[in-house]
Amino acid sequence: MSDLTRADLEILSQWDTPTICNALEFTNPERRGYGFTIEPLVCLDPSLKPMVGYARTARLRAATAPSSASGKGSGERVPYYEYVAFGDEPKIVVIEDVDPKPGIGAFWGEVHTAVHKGLGALGVVTNGSFRDVTDSAPGFQVLGGLVGPSHAHVHIIDFNIPITVQGMSVEHGDIIHADQHGAVIVPVDAVKKIPDVIDLITRKEGKILDAARRPDFSIDVLKQVLNEVADIH
């Protein structure tokens, strides 16, 4: 168990996901090439602040009806709901649609955004589809592979398992940071280091941006500023 608090995660929500990725290049350089989504996601509400929470993982299908032996119909979803409801908060649901063509049926809409918000989830990241764009629960973020009209035969097939969504491999309990740009896994050991690293990056980038916006900006000015930021620690 880590000693992280909810406040430790909440502080990361003041920065967008690209900024978190920049910081991770310093705190965990070995992860520079993986641990984040690499396929496009549609954002339900770009005005919401970034969400940060512990992953609840699941897989679903929608192209075919569930079998009586393995399907999780509406009356059989209680174990999944219990899984989402209990454990560390805040939570972000991450669901992999494993149909050959993901998104045929939307699990996420007016009902499930309301239910999951009530169970303590901040939002969802999925390669599947969502619907009910104007009727989804206010404040609940959805990052989905596409928007579609039907739920078809959508059903949960398992949960609390390793999954991969848009190129990001996720396990239960991973710390997820996500916004309209996509999602990234934040290693536990990086959470408390990130604020100081972002401060350093911001000071360095700030000098470059200020110079680039000057009327007299030139290659000579740029070279001078690059030498100056090298000395910022």
PEJO-V550694 format. One line per field, one symbol per residue. ss: DSSP state (~ for helix, > for strand, _ for the rest). psi: psi as a letter, one per 40 degrees, with the letter a starting at -180 (. if undefined). burial: I if it has 16 or more other C-alpha atoms within 10 Angstrom, else O. Layout:
ss: ???
psi: ???
burial: ???
This chain:
ss: _____~~~~~~~~~__~~~~~~~~~~~_~~~____>_____>>_______>>>>>>>>>>>____________~~~_~~~~~~~~_____>>>>>>>________>>>_~~~~~~~~~__>>>>>>__>>__________>>>>_>>_______>>>>>___>>>__>>>____>>>>>__>>>>__~~~~~~~~~~~~~~~~~~~~~~~~~______~~~~~~~~~~~____
psi: hieiiddddddeeeiidddddddddddgdeedeieiieiiihhdgeeiiiihihhhiiiiiediiiiddeigadeeeddddddddiaiiiihhhhhheidgiedhhdhadddddddddeeidaihieaiiafdeeihhehihhidihidiebfhihdiifihihhfehhiiheihhhiaedaiihhideededdddddddddddddddddddeidfhiddddddddddddeh.
burial: OOOOOOOOIOOIIOIIIIOIIIIIOIIOOOIOOOIIIOOOIIIIIOOOIIIIIIIIIIIIIIIOOIOOOOIIIOOOOOOIOOIIIOOOIIIIIIIIIIIOOIIIIIIIIIOOIIOIIOIIIIIIIIIIIIIIIOOIIOOIIIIIIIIIOIIIIIIIIIIIOOIIIIOIIIIIIIIIIIIIIIIIIIOOOOIOOIIOIIOIIOOIOOOIOOIIOOOOOOOOOIOOIOOOIOOOO
